[in-house]
Amino acid sequence: MDEASDDQAARTFLATVHVGDLRSGTVTEVTRSHGMRVALDGFAGRPLGVVGPLDLSWRRFPAAAVEVGRRITAEVVAVDLGEGRVRLSMAATENPEPWGSLQRLHLGETLSGTIASTEEFGVFVALDDGPDHPVFPGVGFIVFPELSWRRFDAASDVVHVGQRVLCEFLRFDTSNGEARLSLRATQADPFQAFADGVVEGQVLHGHVTKLVPFGAFVQVADGIEGLVRLRELTETPVEAPEDAVRVGDEVTVVAIGIDREGRRLALSRRQAPSGLR
């Protein structure tokens, strides 16, 4: 069979493959970086199936544990007609109950659960109506930016183990078997409420919370911080924010930029009335 005929045969075969199908085949290649290639039953032309490294297992067994020649059954998670390949997940067939449960969740759905563990990289949540995870302490997971609208240093500043929470479902992370959640999405954004009552040019009072090479952050309301860039700290240019202010200093500033979408507040100490700085 020439290359053109082979490509046409592959496209014809791929048209019969759908996301959610269970497909069997034989492993033809295993690599540490790319996972496995699989010759799918029903098409002998070339291996069209691909199991990526993150689709092998939620238990993270190495690719070397799967040998060339092994027969596998995996779930179709994507069909790429342009590339002529089928992305497969062995994790789906390894964990049918949690996989099926997570697939039935809908974007924006509110889920309840209990904080199961707080880690340096995020928070695990045991969902009330969700399955157990085969590895992690909870099938729900909240990354740091989705914990709170306010700035914090550690997850324990926001939640604690055993705490009951309501979260919004963002997506099914098939590589880890997690329901990615947002705690902050269920809470009002304090920045929008603040922006409703402030206009550019308004004088505000606050205290310095953090110094960075390009300026200083000033808290002007509960949970609301703005940036005073280096050039806006003083009328006389300074090389570092420490030359003008210290953390904890009470300062008067002027709102010079309010970005609702980006949730950014630009401030100027230089433009504040001279008698109030």
C-alpha positions in Angstrom: 0.0 0.0 0.0 1.5 3.4 -1.0 1.6 6.3 1.4 -1.4 8.1 0.0 -3.5 5.0 0.2 -2.3 4.3 3.7 -3.2 7.9 4.8 -6.7 7.5 3.3 -7.2 4.1 5.1 -6.0 5.7 8.4 -8.5 8.6 8.0 -11.3 6.1 7.2 -10.4 4.1 10.3 -10.2 7.2 12.5 -13.6 8.3 11.4 -15.0 5.3 13.3 -13.2 6.2 16.5 -14.9 8.4 19.1 -14.0 10.0 22.4 -15.1 7.7 25.2 -14.6 4.5 23.2 -12.6 1.7 24.7 -10.0 0.5 22.2 -7.5 -2.4 22.4 -4.2 -2.8 20.7 -0.6 -3.8 21.0 2.2 -1.6 22.3 4.8 -1.0 19.6 7.1 1.5 21.2 7.8 2.8 24.7 9.8 6.0 25.5 10.3 7.8 28.8 9.5 11.2 27.3 6.6 10.3 24.9 4.9 7.4 26.5 3.7 4.6 24.2 2.6 4.0 20.7 -0.1 1.5 20.1 -1.2 -0.5 17.0 -4.9 -0.5 17.4 -7.0 -3.5 16.6 -8.6 -3.1 13.2 -5.8 -1.1 11.6 -2.6 -2.8 10.7 -1.1 0.0 8.6 0.8 1.8 11.4 0.4 2.5 15.1 -2.2 5.2 15.5 -2.7 5.1 19.2 -0.7 7.2 21.6 -0.6 6.9 25.4 1.2 10.0 26.8 3.4 9.8 30.0 0.6 11.5 32.0 -2.1 9.1 30.7 -0.3 5.9 31.7 -1.5 5.9 35.4 -2.4 8.2 38.2 -0.1 6.0 40.3 2.8 7.2 38.2 4.3 3.8 37.3 7.3 4.4 34.9 6.9 3.8 31.2 9.5 1.1 31.4 6.9 -1.0 33.3 5.0 -1.4 30.0 6.8 -3.5 27.5 6.6 -3.6 23.7 4.2 -6.4 22.7 1.9 -6.0 25.6 -1.8 -6.0 24.9 -3.7 -3.0 26.4 -7.2 -1.6 26.6 -7.6 2.2 27.1 -10.2 4.9 26.7 -10.1 7.3 23.8 -9.7 10.9 25.1 -9.0 12.7 21.8 -9.0 12.0 18.1 -6.6 14.1 16.0 -7.5 13.7 12.3 -4.9 16.2 11.2 -2.0 14.3 12.9 -3.6 10.9 12.3 -3.5 9.7 15.8 -5.7 8.7 18.7 -4.9 9.8 22.3 -5.6 7.0 24.8 -5.7 6.9 28.5 -4.8 3.8 30.5 -5.6 5.7 33.7 -9.3 5.8 32.6 -9.5 2.0 32.4 -7.4 1.6 35.5 -9.8 3.8 37.5 -13.2 3.5 35.9 -15.3 4.7 38.9 -13.5 8.0 39.7 -12.9 8.6 36.0 -16.6 8.2 35.2 -17.6 10.3 38.2 -15.3 13.2 37.3 -16.4 13.1 33.7 -20.0 13.7 34.7 -19.2 17.0 36.4 -20.1 20.3 34.7 -18.2 23.5 34.4 -19.3 26.0 37.0 -21.0 23.3 39.1 -20.9 24.0 42.9 -19.4 21.1 44.9 -19.1 20.6 48.6 -16.4 18.9 50.5 -13.9 18.9 53.3 -10.3 20.1 53.2 -8.2 16.8 53.3 -4.7 18.2 53.1 -2.8 21.4 52.6 0.4 21.3 50.6 3.0 23.7 49.3 1.5 23.4 45.8 -2.2 23.5 46.7 -5.0 22.0 48.7 -6.7 18.6 48.4 -10.5 18.4 48.9 -12.5 15.2 49.7 -15.8 15.8 47.9 -19.0 14.8 49.6 -20.4 13.2 46.5 -17.2 12.3 44.8 -15.1 9.1 44.7 -11.9 8.4 46.6 -8.7 9.0 44.8 -6.4 5.9 44.4 -3.3 8.0 45.5 -4.2 11.4 46.8 -6.1 12.3 50.0 -8.9 13.9 48.0 -10.1 13.8 44.4 -10.7 17.6 44.5 -7.7 20.0 44.2 -7.4 23.8 44.5 -4.3 25.5 43.2 -3.1 28.5 45.2 -4.5 31.3 42.9 -7.9 29.8 43.3 -7.9 29.8 47.1 -8.6 33.4 47.7 -9.0 36.8 46.1 -6.6 38.2 48.8 -2.9 37.8 49.0 -1.6 35.1 51.4 1.6 33.4 52.2 0.5 29.8 52.9 -2.6 27.7 52.3 -3.1 27.5 56.1 -3.7 31.3 56.0 -7.0 30.6 54.1 -8.2 27.1 55.0 -7.4 24.3 57.5 -7.7 20.5 57.4 -11.2 19.4 58.3 -12.8 22.7 57.1 -16.0 22.4 55.2 -16.0 24.3 51.8 -18.1 25.1 48.8 -16.1 25.2 45.5 -16.8 25.8 41.8 -15.7 23.0 39.4 -13.3 24.3 36.8 -12.2 21.2 34.9 -11.3 17.5 35.0 -7.5 17.1 35.2 -7.2 13.7 33.5 -3.5 13.5 34.0 -3.8 13.4 37.8 -7.4 12.3 38.2 -8.4 15.5 39.9 -11.4 17.8 39.9 -9.8 21.2 39.7 -11.7 23.5 41.9 -12.0 27.2 42.8 -12.8 28.4 46.3 -12.5 32.1 45.5 -15.1 31.7 42.6 -17.8 31.2 45.3 -16.9 34.4 47.0 -17.4 38.1 46.1 -14.4 39.7 44.6 -13.4 42.5 47.0 -11.5 44.4 44.2 -14.7 44.9 42.2 -16.5 46.3 45.2 -13.6 48.6 46.0 -13.4 49.8 42.4 -17.1 50.7 42.5 -16.3 53.4 45.1 -13.0 54.8 43.9 -12.1 57.0 40.9 -8.7 57.9 39.4 -7.2 60.9 41.2 -8.8 60.0 44.5 -6.6 60.3 47.6 -6.2 57.1 49.7 -4.5 56.2 52.9 -2.8 53.0 53.7 0.4 51.2 54.8 3.3 49.7 53.0 3.1 45.9 52.9 5.9 44.8 50.6 8.9 46.2 48.9 10.0 45.0 45.4 12.8 46.2 43.1 10.4 48.2 41.0 8.3 49.8 43.8 6.2 49.2 46.9 2.8 47.6 47.6 0.4 49.6 49.7 -2.7 48.2 51.3 -5.5 50.8 51.0 -8.5 48.7 52.1 -9.1 45.3 53.5 -7.6 42.8 51.0 -6.8 45.6 48.5 -3.3 46.4 47.6 -1.9 48.7 45.0 1.5 49.2 43.5 3.5 52.4 43.8 6.1 52.2 41.1 9.6 53.5 41.9 9.1 56.7 39.8 5.9 57.4 41.7 7.4 57.0 45.2 9.0 60.5 45.5 9.4 63.7 43.5 13.2 63.1 43.6 14.2 59.8 41.8 15.4 57.0 44.0 17.3 53.8 43.1 15.5 51.5 45.5 12.1 51.7 47.4 14.0 51.4 50.7 15.3 54.9 50.0 11.8 56.3 50.3 9.7 53.9 52.5 9.8 50.9 54.8 7.3 48.1 55.3 4.7 49.2 57.8 5.0 52.9 57.0 1.7 54.8 56.9 1.4 56.7 53.6 -1.0 58.8 51.5 -1.3 57.9 47.9 -3.4 58.8 44.8 -5.2 56.2 42.6 -3.8 56.7 39.1 -5.0 53.5 37.5 -7.8 51.0 38.1 -7.8 47.9 36.0 -10.9 45.9 36.9 -10.2 43.0 34.5 -6.6 42.5 35.6 -7.5 43.4 39.3 -4.6 45.9 39.4 -4.4 49.2 41.2 -1.7 51.7 40.3 -0.9 54.3 43.0 1.3 57.4 43.3 2.8 58.8 46.5 4.5 61.5 44.5 1.2 63.0 43.3 -0.4 63.0 46.8 -0.9 66.5 48.3 2.5 67.5 49.8 1.1 68.0 53.2 -0.3 64.5 53.5 2.6 62.3 52.3 
